[in-house]
Amino acid sequence: MGYLGEEIKKLGFGLMRLPQKDGAIDVEQTKEMVDLFMDAGFTYFDTAWAYAGSEDAIRQALVERYPRESYQLATKNAAWIDCKTREDAVRQFDVSLAQTGAGYFDFYLLHNLGEGRSHYFDDFDLWSWIQEKKKEGLVKHIGFSFHSTPEELEEILKAHPEMEFVQLQINYGDWENPAVQSGRCYELARKYGKPVIIMEPVKGGMLATPPESVEKLLKAAEPESSAASWAVRFAADLEGVITVLSGMSNVEQMKDNLSYMKSFTGLTDAQRKVLGEAREELKKIPLIPCTSCNYCAKVCPMNIGISGSFTAMNYLTLYNNKGRAKNQEGWLVEGHGLKHADACIKCGRCEEACPQHIAIRETLEKVSEVLLK
């Protein structure tokens, strides 16, 4: 595409979910996946300091086996993980250089901004630090990844025009989802002229096995195409996208992605119509009408993660994947320092504050029964 002066095809290899063998990353299968990816003409690899074993695995599978100029390598700084000082945060960069053996990074990201995590990057002034790394030639392009509201994204984009790109969670399932608002986040990135790297195009695998009504619609349109292919192509069809990251976990997933992305030039109007119909099907599924405004959280005496609990329940309703729904609940509730649904004392203050008139106490009880037992 030529964004930022780099020639990058629209499929990127996300290294968060690499194949496992005997409790560790299967480096030999990873090598096979890297070879297939490179042979097909794709060159963008995305890892992170926080992805256990990933940087070391990509050193063995890619860096030690291919010329450095033949690929782009991205990694990330998670200053919100166990960092008490600026020195703790910037040390992650040195660790990443050592673990990957890459010498420099083509793309370096301040990782997972949003909510209670953003202030670490401000407190440690990593915004000026990352610019220094670029001046030193250790980083080619600087940007950030983001998981939060459009309003917070706009604040960051206004405050840091020096950032060259932004990495966003975008997929057709979340495009109009009030809890994620990926469509609005994408539009803001375009408003501020930032090219976008897309993560979670298949929503952590959920859109690879969508609800039955959506699956039927996609299969009727293209019987030979996987549901995952529709999700990746939706993301790759958007304007201003550098690449779409797919967190492939085995050779079969790699081959499937390559089969439709190797010659991808964009969706047809008919295909876009099908995806629009798929979004309408998702809207028909009865969900908890929570918009994550969090007015309820402001009055809850028990500090319960109400909206996070409801988001997890909606995931379960949509995708019938209890394991992933439980993981979502854990991250959105306990992972944000909040209490689980079973801490509810049924005082009712939340329901008085809820503009959507949700029966919150009753719904929290369902969360407890379904996801916490």
C-alpha positions in Angstrom: 0.0 0.0 0.0 2.9 2.3 0.5 1.7 3.9 3.8 4.5 5.4 5.7 6.8 4.6 2.8 6.5 0.8 3.4 5.3 -1.7 0.9 3.2 -4.0 3.0 0.5 -6.4 1.9 -2.8 -6.4 3.6 -2.2 -9.5 5.8 0.0 -9.4 8.9 1.0 -12.3 11.0 -0.1 -11.7 14.6 2.2 -13.6 17.0 0.0 -13.6 20.1 -1.5 -17.1 19.6 1.4 -19.2 18.2 1.0 -23.0 18.1 1.8 -24.8 21.3 3.5 -28.2 22.0 4.1 -29.6 25.4 3.2 -26.4 27.1 5.5 -24.2 25.0 5.5 -22.5 21.6 6.0 -25.0 18.8 8.9 -23.3 17.1 9.2 -25.8 14.3 5.6 -25.4 13.3 6.0 -21.6 13.6 9.0 -21.8 11.2 6.7 -23.6 8.7 4.1 -20.9 9.1 6.7 -18.2 8.6 7.9 -19.9 5.4 4.4 -20.1 3.9 3.8 -16.5 4.8 7.0 -15.2 3.3 6.8 -17.4 0.2 3.3 -15.9 -0.5 4.9 -12.4 -0.4 3.7 -11.2 3.0 6.2 -9.5 5.3 4.6 -8.0 8.4 5.0 -9.7 11.8 3.5 -8.4 15.0 4.8 -9.5 18.5 5.0 -7.8 21.9 7.1 -7.9 25.0 4.0 -9.1 26.9 3.4 -12.1 24.6 5.1 -14.8 26.6 7.8 -16.6 24.5 6.7 -14.8 21.2 9.7 -12.6 20.7 12.1 -15.4 21.3 10.1 -17.7 18.9 10.1 -15.2 16.1 13.9 -14.7 16.5 14.3 -18.4 15.8 11.6 -18.7 13.1 12.2 -15.5 11.3 15.1 -13.2 12.3 17.8 -15.9 12.2 16.5 -17.3 8.9 15.7 -14.3 6.7 17.6 -11.2 5.7 16.6 -8.3 8.0 15.4 -6.0 5.1 13.0 -8.7 3.8 10.3 -8.2 6.5 8.8 -5.7 8.9 8.8 -6.5 12.6 6.6 -4.8 15.2 6.7 -5.1 18.9 5.1 -3.2 21.8 5.8 -1.6 25.2 3.3 -2.4 28.0 4.3 0.2 30.6 1.2 -0.7 32.7 2.6 -4.2 33.5 4.7 -4.2 36.7 6.4 -0.8 36.0 7.1 1.4 39.0 9.5 3.8 37.3 10.4 5.1 33.8 13.5 2.9 33.9 11.3 -0.2 34.4 9.2 0.8 31.3 12.0 1.6 28.9 13.8 -1.6 29.9 11.2 -3.5 28.0 12.6 -2.1 24.8 16.1 -3.5 25.6 14.6 -6.9 26.5 12.7 -6.9 23.2 15.8 -6.1 21.2 17.6 -8.9 22.9 14.8 -11.5 22.6 14.1 -10.8 18.9 17.7 -10.2 17.9 16.2 -7.9 15.2 18.6 -4.9 15.7 15.8 -2.4 15.2 12.0 -2.4 14.9 10.1 -1.3 11.9 7.1 -0.5 14.0 7.1 0.2 17.7 3.9 0.6 19.7 2.9 2.0 23.0 0.7 -0.9 23.9 -3.0 -1.2 24.9 -3.8 2.4 25.8 -7.2 3.3 27.2 -8.9 3.4 30.6 -6.6 3.1 33.5 -3.6 2.2 31.5 -3.0 5.4 29.6 -1.5 7.4 32.4 1.6 5.2 32.7 2.7 6.4 29.3 2.1 10.0 30.4 3.7 9.5 33.8 6.9 8.0 32.4 6.9 10.4 29.4 7.2 7.6 26.9 5.9 9.8 24.2 9.2 11.7 24.0 11.2 8.6 24.7 9.8 6.7 21.7 10.6 9.7 19.5 14.2 9.5 20.7 14.4 5.9 19.8 13.2 6.8 16.3 15.9 9.5 16.0 18.5 6.9 17.1 17.4 4.6 14.2 16.2 1.9 16.5 12.6 2.4 15.5 11.3 3.3 12.0 7.7 4.1 12.8 6.0 5.0 16.1 2.4 4.5 17.1 0.1 3.0 19.7 -2.5 0.3 20.1 -5.8 1.1 21.7 -8.7 -0.5 23.5 -11.3 2.0 24.8 -13.9 4.5 23.8 -13.8 6.8 20.8 -13.8 9.8 23.1 -10.6 8.7 24.8 -9.0 7.9 21.4 -9.7 11.4 20.2 -8.0 12.8 23.3 -4.9 10.9 22.5 -4.9 11.7 18.8 -5.2 15.4 19.6 -2.5 15.3 22.3 0.0 13.3 20.2 0.0 14.3 16.5 3.6 12.9 16.3 2.2 9.3 16.3 2.4 7.9 12.8 -0.3 5.2 13.0 -2.8 3.6 15.4 -3.6 -0.1 15.9 -7.3 -0.7 16.5 -9.7 -3.6 17.2 -11.9 -3.6 14.2 -14.3 -6.3 12.9 -17.7 -6.4 11.4 -19.2 -7.8 14.6 -18.1 -4.9 16.6 -18.5 -2.2 13.9 -21.7 -0.8 15.5 -21.4 -2.6 18.9 -22.0 0.1 21.5 -19.6 -1.6 23.9 -16.7 -1.5 21.4 -17.6 1.1 18.7 -14.9 0.0 16.4 -16.5 1.9 13.5 -16.3 5.2 15.3 -12.8 4.5 16.4 -11.8 3.8 12.8 -13.5 7.0 11.6 -11.6 9.0 14.2 -8.3 7.6 13.0 -9.1 8.6 9.5 -10.3 12.1 10.6 -6.8 12.7 12.1 -5.1 11.3 9.1 -3.6 8.2 10.8 -3.2 5.0 8.9 -4.6 2.0 10.8 -3.3 -1.4 11.6 -6.2 -3.7 12.4 -6.2 -6.3 15.2 -8.8 -8.8 16.2 -10.5 -8.9 12.8 -12.0 -12.3 13.7 -12.7 -11.2 17.2 -10.4 -13.6 18.9 -11.7 -16.5 16.7 -15.4 -15.8 17.5 -16.2 -14.7 13.9 -14.7 -17.9 12.7 -17.7 -19.7 14.2 -20.4 -17.0 14.1 -24.0 -17.5 15.2 -25.9 -20.0 13.0 -28.0 -17.4 11.2 -24.8 -15.5 10.2 -23.0 -18.7 9.2 -25.9 -19.7 6.9 -25.9 -16.3 5.2 -22.2 -16.4 4.5 -22.2 -20.0 3.2 -25.1 -19.2 0.9 -23.1 -16.4 -0.7 -19.8 -18.3 -0.9 -20.0 -22.0 -0.1 -16.3 -22.6 -0.3 -15.2 -19.6 1.8 -14.6 -19.8 5.6 -16.4 -17.6 8.0 -13.0 -16.2 9.1 -12.2 -15.2 5.5 -15.2 -12.9 5.5 -14.1 -11.2 8.7 -10.5 -10.6 7.5 -11.6 -9.4 4.1 -14.0 -6.9 5.7 -11.1 -5.4 7.6 -8.8 -5.4 4.6 -11.3 -3.7 2.5 -11.3 -0.5 4.6 -9.4 2.5 3.3 -6.3 3.7 5.0 -5.4 0.3 6.4 -1.7 -0.6 6.5 -2.3 -4.3 7.3 -4.8 -6.7 9.0 -3.3 -8.8 11.7 -4.5 -12.4 12.0 -3.4 -14.3 15.1 -2.8 -17.7 13.4 -2.3 -20.7 15.6 -1.5 -23.5 13.1 -0.5 -24.2 9.6 -4.1 -24.8 8.5 -5.2 -21.4 9.6 -2.2 -19.9 7.8 -3.0 -21.7 4.5 -6.7 -20.6 4.8 -5.7 -17.0 5.2 -3.2 -17.1 2.4 -5.7 -18.7 0.0 -7.9 -15.6 -0.1 -5.5 -12.8 0.8 -2.7 -13.6 -1.6 -4.6 -12.0 -4.5 -7.0 -9.8 -2.5 -7.8 -6.5 -4.2 -11.0 -5.5 -2.3 -14.6 -6.6 -1.8 -17.2 -6.4 -4.4 -20.4 -4.4 -3.8 -22.3 -7.8 -3.5 -19.9 -9.0 -0.8 -20.2 -5.8 1.1 -24.0 -6.2 1.0 -23.6 -9.7 2.4 -21.5 -8.4 5.3 -24.1 -5.7 5.9 -26.8 -8.4 6.2 -24.5 -10.3 8.6 -24.4 -7.3 10.9 -28.1 -7.0 10.7 -28.4 -10.7 11.7 -26.2 -10.1 14.7 -28.4 -7.2 15.7 -31.5 -9.5 15.8 -29.9 -11.7 18.5 -31.4 -10.5 21.9 -28.6 -9.0 24.0 -28.4 -7.1 27.2 -28.9 -3.5 26.0 -25.9 -2.1 27.9 -24.0 0.7 26.2 -21.1 0.8 28.7 -21.9 4.3 29.8 -21.0 3.1 33.4 -23.5 5.4 35.2 -24.3 2.3 37.2 -20.7 1.8 38.2 -20.5 5.3 39.6 -23.2 4.6 42.2 -22.4 0.9 42.9 -21.3 0.7 46.6 -19.6 -2.7 45.9 -17.5 -1.5 42.9 -18.9 -4.3 40.6 -17.8 -4.5 37.0 -21.4 -4.3 35.7 -20.8 -3.3 32.1 -17.9 -5.8 31.8 -20.1 -8.6 33.1 -22.8 -7.7 30.6 -20.3 -7.6 27.7 -19.1 -11.1 28.6 -22.7 -12.4 28.7 -23.4 -10.9 25.3 -20.3 -12.6 23.9 -21.7 -15.9 25.2 -25.1 -15.2 23.7 -23.6 -14.3 20.3 -20.9 -16.9 19.9 -21.9 -19.7 22.3 -18.3 -19.9 23.6 -18.3 -20.1 27.3 -14.5 -20.3 27.7 -14.0 -17.1 25.9 -16.9 -15.4 27.6 -15.4 -16.3 31.0 -12.0 -15.0 29.9 -13.7 -11.7 28.8 -15.4 -11.5 32.2 -12.1 -12.0 34.0 -10.3 -9.3 32.0 -13.1 -6.8 32.0 -13.9 -7.2 35.7 -11.1 -8.4 37.9 -8.5 -7.3 35.3 -9.8 -3.8 35.8 -9.7 -4.0 39.6 -13.5 -4.5 39.9 -15.6 -7.0 41.8 -17.5 -9.9 40.2 -21.3 -10.0 39.8 -21.7 -12.3 42.8 -20.7 -9.4 45.1 -24.0 -7.6 44.3 -26.0 -6.7 47.5 -29.1 -5.9 45.4 -29.4 -2.3 46.7 -30.9 -1.2 43.4 -29.0 2.1 43.1 -27.6 0.9 39.7 -31.1 0.5 38.3 -32.0 4.0 39.3 -29.0 5.4 37.3 -29.3 3.2 34.2 -30.6 5.1 31.2 -31.3 1.8 29.4 -33.7 0.6 32.2 -31.9 -2.7 32.5 -32.9 -5.1 35.3 -29.3 -5.0 36.5 -29.7 -7.0 39.8 -31.5 -9.8 38.0 -29.0 -9.8 35.2 -26.0 -9.9 37.5 -27.5 -12.9 39.2 -27.6 -14.6 35.8 -24.0 -13.7 35.2 -23.1 -15.3 38.6 -25.0 -18.5 37.7 -23.7 -18.9 34.1 -20.1 -17.5 34.2 -18.9 -17.7 37.8 -19.9 -21.2 38.8 
